[in-house]
Amino acid sequence: MKFGKKRDGGMKKKPSRYSGDNGTIVRVFRIEDYDAVVALWRRTEGVGLNESDTRPAIAAYLRRTPRFSFVAEKNGRVVGAVLCGHDGRRGYLHHLAVAGRHRQRGIGRQLVNACLAKLRLAGIQKCNIFIFADNTAGMKFWKRAGWKLRTELRVMQIRLEDWHGAGNDCPC
């Protein structure tokens, strides 16, 4: 999947679908894919779902960064998916999953490459992932794909429903 300038100076059309050698089609994640994708995520070890993964939350995510998240289809069935977005500075991949019997065929790499190509086109220079510390299969996948473990960083998080800030702190 190559994007960039054509010889005549215009931009090449960015395809919304990409067919791989393995018979899969990688295409943009649409909210209509939600049920099939969530079922895949639930079956996939190493993927943790929470309140950020409801249909309305995923729809909002897809609207904020349209055409950055992808699904892989084989014979009309979703066999892989990944969420991708950015904050204008760094890219983020979430919930990469490939159905068990479709693994080791390059589908995960196709999904990741589609995301990274979109991020690069948007001017994003680095991309981050979050991975559970005990997800050894996932860690192996990402290392083989060239990703580096940043041991000097730690993730910290607060649930906003538990935050007890003053009610009028926002100057908006």
GUDO-996635 format. One record per residue (C-alpha): residue number from 1; residue in three letters; x negated, y negated, z negated. Coordinates in Angstrom, 3 decimals. Example, Ala and Ser with C-alpha at 12.3 -4.5 7.8 and 13.67 -1.06 7.14 Angstrom:
(1; "ALA"; (-12.300; 4.500; -7.800)),
(2; "SER"; (-13.670; 1.060; -7.140)),
//
This chain:
(1; "MET"; (0.000; 0.000; 0.000)),
(2; "LYS"; (-1.877; -3.047; 1.216)),
(3; "PHE"; (-0.734; -6.615; 0.917)),
(4; "GLY"; (-2.476; -9.779; 2.037)),
(5; "LYS"; (-2.925; -12.097; 4.962)),
(6; "LYS"; (-2.356; -10.993; 8.529)),
(7; "ARG"; (-4.893; -11.977; 11.174)),
(8; "ASP"; (-2.568; -14.717; 12.436)),
(9; "GLY"; (-2.678; -16.390; 8.995)),
(10; "GLY"; (0.841; -15.379; 7.913)),
(11; "MET"; (1.545; -13.076; 5.011)),
(12; "LYS"; (2.234; -9.402; 5.535)),
(13; "LYS"; (5.701; -8.333; 4.483)),
(14; "LYS"; (5.654; -6.763; 1.046)),
(15; "PRO"; (7.389; -3.405; 1.315)),
(16; "SER"; (10.025; -2.542; -1.254)),
(17; "ARG"; (9.374; 1.166; -0.711)),
(18; "TYR"; (6.196; 3.157; -0.377)),
(19; "SER"; (6.096; 6.806; 0.638)),
(20; "GLY"; (3.261; 8.833; -0.770)),
(21; "ASP"; (1.611; 11.928; 0.676)),
(22; "ASN"; (3.353; 14.005; -1.984)),
(23; "GLY"; (6.860; 13.352; -0.611)),
(24; "THR"; (7.772; 10.778; -3.233)),
(25; "ILE"; (9.052; 7.294; -2.570)),
(26; "VAL"; (7.925; 4.533; -4.915)),
(27; "ARG"; (10.375; 1.656; -4.953)),
(28; "VAL"; (11.445; -1.246; -7.127)),
(29; "PHE"; (13.213; -0.317; -10.390)),
(30; "ARG"; (16.854; -1.463; -10.243)),
(31; "ILE"; (19.194; -1.588; -13.216)),
(32; "GLU"; (21.268; 1.092; -11.442)),
(33; "ASP"; (18.327; 3.440; -12.188)),
(34; "TYR"; (18.672; 2.865; -15.936)),
(35; "ASP"; (20.470; 6.096; -16.929)),
(36; "ALA"; (18.113; 8.352; -14.964)),
(37; "VAL"; (15.040; 6.481; -16.205)),
(38; "VAL"; (16.083; 6.544; -19.870)),
(39; "ALA"; (16.770; 10.275; -19.574)),
(40; "LEU"; (13.246; 10.709; -18.186)),
(41; "TRP"; (11.734; 8.578; -20.959)),
(42; "ARG"; (13.574; 10.599; -23.606)),
(43; "ARG"; (12.143; 13.837; -22.197)),
(44; "THR"; (8.604; 12.452; -22.009)),
(45; "GLU"; (6.219; 12.936; -24.904)),
(46; "GLY"; (4.329; 9.779; -25.839)),
(47; "VAL"; (7.167; 7.401; -24.876)),
(48; "GLY"; (8.819; 5.699; -27.833)),
(49; "LEU"; (12.185; 4.038; -27.286)),
(50; "ASN"; (13.817; 1.428; -29.514)),
(51; "GLU"; (16.241; -1.521; -29.427)),
(52; "SER"; (14.130; -3.142; -26.696)),
(53; "ASP"; (15.157; -0.346; -24.335)),
(54; "THR"; (18.931; -0.813; -24.219)),
(55; "ARG"; (20.545; -1.412; -20.831)),
(56; "PRO"; (20.987; -5.183; -21.510)),
(57; "ALA"; (17.375; -5.506; -22.727)),
(58; "ILE"; (15.966; -3.681; -19.686)),
(59; "ALA"; (18.207; -5.713; -17.354)),
(60; "ALA"; (16.835; -8.913; -18.896)),
(61; "TYR"; (13.263; -7.606; -18.539)),
(62; "LEU"; (13.818; -6.787; -14.865)),
(63; "ARG"; (15.269; -10.271; -14.269)),
(64; "ARG"; (12.316; -12.016; -15.972)),
(65; "THR"; (9.756; -10.267; -13.781)),
(66; "PRO"; (11.704; -9.154; -10.727)),
(67; "ARG"; (10.165; -6.537; -8.421)),
(68; "PHE"; (7.274; -5.703; -10.796)),
(69; "SER"; (8.679; -2.442; -12.242)),
(70; "PHE"; (8.936; 0.733; -10.172)),
(71; "VAL"; (10.481; 4.182; -9.968)),
(72; "ALA"; (9.322; 7.225; -8.032)),
(73; "GLU"; (11.968; 9.289; -6.269)),
(74; "LYS"; (11.784; 12.729; -4.761)),
(75; "ASN"; (14.765; 14.078; -2.850)),
(76; "GLY"; (16.886; 11.217; -4.228)),
(77; "ARG"; (16.070; 11.980; -7.898)),
(78; "VAL"; (14.018; 9.763; -10.206)),
(79; "VAL"; (10.833; 11.664; -11.114)),
(80; "GLY"; (8.773; 8.765; -12.445)),
(81; "ALA"; (9.116; 5.230; -13.753)),
(82; "VAL"; (7.134; 2.345; -15.196)),
(83; "LEU"; (7.994; -1.085; -16.539)),
(84; "CYS"; (5.646; -3.876; -15.540)),
(85; "GLY"; (5.647; -7.545; -16.399)),
(86; "HIS"; (3.398; -10.419; -17.294)),
(87; "ASP"; (3.268; -13.502; -19.460)),
(88; "GLY"; (1.564; -15.634; -16.807)),
(89; "ARG"; (-1.860; -14.674; -18.134)),
(90; "ARG"; (-1.934; -10.910; -18.765)),
(91; "GLY"; (-0.015; -8.053; -17.235)),
(92; "TYR"; (1.615; -5.314; -19.289)),
(93; "LEU"; (2.703; -1.800; -18.388)),
(94; "HIS"; (5.252; 0.009; -20.536)),
(95; "HIS"; (6.745; 3.487; -20.578)),
(96; "LEU"; (4.900; 5.100; -17.677)),
(97; "ALA"; (6.481; 8.527; -17.317)),
(98; "VAL"; (6.461; 11.312; -14.748)),
(99; "ALA"; (8.701; 14.359; -15.042)),
(100; "GLY"; (6.734; 17.375; -16.268)),
(101; "ARG"; (6.973; 19.516; -13.146)),
(102; "HIS"; (5.942; 16.576; -10.938)),
(103; "ARG"; (2.723; 15.743; -12.792)),
(104; "GLN"; (-0.777; 16.171; -11.397)),
(105; "ARG"; (0.436; 15.070; -7.946)),
(106; "GLY"; (-0.620; 11.414; -8.013)),
(107; "ILE"; (2.816; 9.998; -8.847)),
(108; "GLY"; (1.664; 8.258; -12.027)),
(109; "ARG"; (-1.238; 6.712; -10.150)),
(110; "GLN"; (1.117; 5.566; -7.351)),
(111; "LEU"; (3.360; 3.850; -9.899)),
(112; "VAL"; (0.421; 2.191; -11.656)),
(113; "ASN"; (-1.119; 1.070; -8.354)),
(114; "ALA"; (2.175; -0.512; -7.271)),
(115; "CYS"; (2.267; -2.489; -10.531)),
(116; "LEU"; (-1.358; -3.568; -10.341)),
(117; "ALA"; (-0.927; -4.716; -6.741)),
(118; "LYS"; (2.065; -6.872; -7.761)),
(119; "LEU"; (0.167; -8.328; -10.715)),
(120; "ARG"; (-2.825; -9.171; -8.537)),
(121; "LEU"; (-0.553; -10.903; -6.023)),
(122; "ALA"; (0.844; -12.973; -8.908)),
(123; "GLY"; (-2.682; -14.105; -9.842)),
(124; "ILE"; (-2.903; -11.955; -12.980)),
(125; "GLN"; (-6.482; -10.846; -13.631)),
(126; "LYS"; (-6.117; -8.321; -16.464)),
(127; "CYS"; (-3.512; -5.788; -17.484)),
(128; "ASN"; (-2.858; -4.177; -20.875)),
(129; "ILE"; (-1.064; -1.066; -22.028)),
(130; "PHE"; (0.043; 0.132; -25.434)),
(131; "ILE"; (-0.476; 3.814; -26.174)),
(132; "PHE"; (0.252; 5.840; -29.281)),
(133; "ALA"; (-2.996; 6.872; -30.995)),
(134; "ASP"; (-1.958; 10.547; -30.962)),
(135; "ASN"; (-0.990; 10.604; -27.262)),
(136; "THR"; (-4.013; 12.599; -26.078)),
(137; "ALA"; (-2.537; 13.489; -22.670)),
(138; "GLY"; (-1.723; 9.836; -22.015)),
(139; "MET"; (-5.170; 8.731; -23.173)),
(140; "LYS"; (-6.754; 11.236; -20.776)),
(141; "PHE"; (-4.647; 9.934; -17.867)),
(142; "TRP"; (-5.537; 6.301; -18.502)),
(143; "LYS"; (-9.264; 6.992; -18.983)),
(144; "ARG"; (-9.383; 8.992; -15.725)),
(145; "ALA"; (-7.725; 6.041; -13.998)),
(146; "GLY"; (-10.524; 3.716; -15.168)),
(147; "TRP"; (-8.867; 2.031; -18.157)),
(148; "LYS"; (-11.046; 1.206; -21.176)),
(149; "LEU"; (-10.100; 1.670; -24.816)),
(150; "ARG"; (-10.496; -1.618; -26.722)),
(151; "THR"; (-11.405; -0.385; -30.195)),
(152; "GLU"; (-12.058; -3.892; -31.509)),
(153; "LEU"; (-8.384; -4.850; -31.160)),
(154; "ARG"; (-5.390; -3.963; -33.294)),
(155; "VAL"; (-1.734; -4.562; -32.535)),
(156; "MET"; (0.309; -6.392; -35.142)),
(157; "GLN"; (4.036; -6.898; -34.903)),
(158; "ILE"; (6.944; -8.439; -36.752)),
(159; "ARG"; (10.597; -7.597; -36.314)),
(160; "LEU"; (12.362; -10.913; -35.906)),
(161; "GLU"; (15.427; -9.588; -37.704)),
(162; "ASP"; (13.179; -9.189; -40.768)),
(163; "TRP"; (11.553; -12.615; -40.411)),
(164; "HIS"; (12.712; -15.076; -43.040)),
(165; "GLY"; (11.457; -18.356; -41.588)),
(166; "ALA"; (13.222; -21.593; -42.331)),
(167; "GLY"; (16.333; -21.981; -40.185)),
(168; "ASN"; (15.237; -25.197; -38.477)),
(169; "ASP"; (11.614; -24.408; -37.593)),
(170; "CYS"; (12.215; -24.531; -33.851)),
(171; "PRO"; (11.818; -28.028; -32.383)),
(172; "CYS"; (13.947; -27.013; -29.406)),
//
